[in-house]
Amino acid sequence: MKTSNFEYPIAKDNDGKTIWKFLISEFKPKGKIFTPFNIISVPVILLGIVLIVIRFWKGIGSITNLTQEVPWGLWIGFDVVTGVAFAGGAYVLTFIVYILNNQKYHSIVRITVLNGFLAYVFYAGALLLDLGRPWNVINPIIGNSFGTSSVLFLVAWHFLLYMLAQLIEFSPAVAEWLGAKRARKILSGMTIAAVIFGITLSTLHQSGLGALYLMAKDKIHPLWYSEFIPILFLVSSIFAGLSMVIFEGSISHKVFFNQISEKHNKEQDGIVRGLSRICAGAMFAYFALQVLIFIHQKRWDLLGTPMGYWYLLEMIGFVLIPMLMFVSGYRRKSINMIKTAAILTMVGVILNRLNVTVIGFKWDEAIRYVPSWMEVVVTLTVIFTEIWIFRWVVRRMPVLRDAPIWAKNQDK
């Protein structure tokens, strides 16, 4: 369905209240209220809010199974380390579109940047939940106690600055929504600088997250520990982020079909095939690195153990097989095979990050860390809340639909 361009009627009237009326009206529900997602997510979010209040009221031990020996659990392993990997599609696509000037993927840049920005905001926010004393979060930012040479200091600043860069990249869409022509022109002019700055920061902190675990050599299972963890984290963020783009894009085209122009709808299959080729290339590099690391470390004796079987499942079932599916899907022009490969890849990334941070962390301890049901609920609360805000923005701002005519004229 082809959508028409329109401008938002928010120019101030004589009373100067039009903007406020517009903003208030935008908070009214758009679309069906009683959908399966709403029915499932609302009770989970409400319960999660209660648990978060209890966490800050009675302490982190009141709802988690974290201890002094295992201070990082599900909230770090999934919300932060895994979530940031899935947000990697933003820096990859902005590099392709704005630096390599490949306009083939331009129609999905905004929704990818929005997804990445919200992921960083929510997953960085989740760090406050995981800190026993959240008011000390300022310490790694200012270098207090840790020092400016600390990996945490670098990661903290990378996070903060990258979120700012992504906000600038997405801000033209906000200006178009508000009809702020002058602001939109200024913000658009800042896009390239923000993209270059953001790409630099993203590649640094994707590897920086892996560098945090270089200090845990005696705690991580040998099959998942190596001095190349930072490089593996960086490379895996490429196909993790693009797999999320493929997965999220297939859902968005069904949920927001009325906002997508006929032209962009026809381009979708070509975009998915192009992304599958990039995923396959990145996964080949990742798999080759893993094989070289395994051979170099001579861990053959570990393959016959339960953890060895688990390692083979990850590498063969969720790296090698989906990589071959991406290649086959691209050659056969099978979009369904590519989407299936994207889902398997996402599962594999989750598995790998949790193997490093939770499952393979202190694997030989007599008493192992197992997340409590309350930790799982809070994690789902973070994810569902992010989806609610993502949906709210896409339904109101020109993210998938074409920009207003006046905005297009500014870009000429």
ABEGO torsion letter per residue (X at the ends): XBBBBBBBBABBBAAGAAAAAAAAAAABBBEBABBAAAAAAAAAAAAAAAAAAAAAAAEAAAABABBAABABBAAAAAAAAAAAAAAAAAAAAAAAAAAAGBAAAAAAAAAAAAAAAAAAAAAAAAAAAABABAAAAAAAAAGBGAEAABAAAAAAAAAAAAAAAAAAAAAAAAAAAAGBAAAAAAAAAAAAAAAAAAAAAAAAAAAAAAAAAAAAAAABBAAABBAAAAAAAAAAAAAAAAAAAAAAAAAAAAAAAAABBAAAAAAAAAAAAAAAAAAAAAAAAAAAAAAAAAAAAGAAAAAABAAAAAAAAAAAAAAAAAAAAAAAAAAAGBAAAAAAAAAAAAAAAAAAAAAAAAAABGAABABBBBBBAAAAAAAAAAAAAAAAAAAAAAAABBAABBBBAAAAAAAX
